[in-house]
């Protein structure tokens, strides 16, 4: 490395970054396979206990990594493929996973198709900002007498509530926080 000029050193660092992303994707594939083999009713709750000492992780971190590996392998395979190709890194893959974990399959597909192509050239902050914007126009739900909020002004009674098009990033962060908090409480 001592003979590289600045441009070559920078390109070498970028190549190593792609290799790290590839290795992380391979590890996630192995962890997802492990988790799939531990799907028996009483075994999967202890999968993190098996992973933690092998990877030198806390139980909570091991559980979070297993969850991410399983989610990327089963619900976000194109995101995992981009990670394996080295076009995105782990923080970007995690951001996509967190932002879509509370969504159904069609909504997840819509978010992925919108953000994944641009994710290769964005910073994690830019990607999170893109993920936090509503991904489809809000659709007003019809109001009935039972679901209508109490009208306090003429303006509020004529505006239906927004039920779709949400800040998916905030919802995902709340769910992740709740899951990590529960994982910490369930330690043996």
C-alpha positions, 0 to 999 in steps of 0.5 A: 500500500505504501506505493499507491498514489492518493487516487489509487489509495482511495480506489483501494479503500472503496474496493475494500468497502465493497468487499466488506459489504459482500462479506456482510451479505454472506454472513446474513445469508448464513444467519438466515439459514441458521434461523430457518433451521431453528424454526421449531416451536421451542428452539427459535427463541434461543437462536440468539443465545447460540449466535451470541457467543460464536460471534462475540455479541450480546444476546440483544445484538445477536437477536437484532442481527438474526432479525435483520438477516432473516428480513433481508433474506426473506422480504428484501432479497433485492436489498440483500443482493445489492449489499452482496454486490457491494453497491450499498453498505450495511447501514443502508440495508439496515435503513431500508429494512427498518423503514419497511418492517411495518409495511405490507408487501405491496407497500414494501415493494413500492418503497424498495423500487423508489429508493433502492436505485438511488441508494447506491449513490446516496449517503445514509442520511440522504437515504433515510430522508428519502425513506421518511417521505410519504411514498404514495399520495395519502388517500382520504378514508371516507368518514362516517358518523362513527369514525368522524372526529368531533368538528371544532371548526368548519375547516377541520370538519371538511378535511378528512384524516390522513390514513395512508402515506405515513412517515415510515421511518418513524414507525419503523424506529418505534417498532425496532426500539420496542423489539430491542427493549423486549429482547433486553427484558427476556434475557435468561 
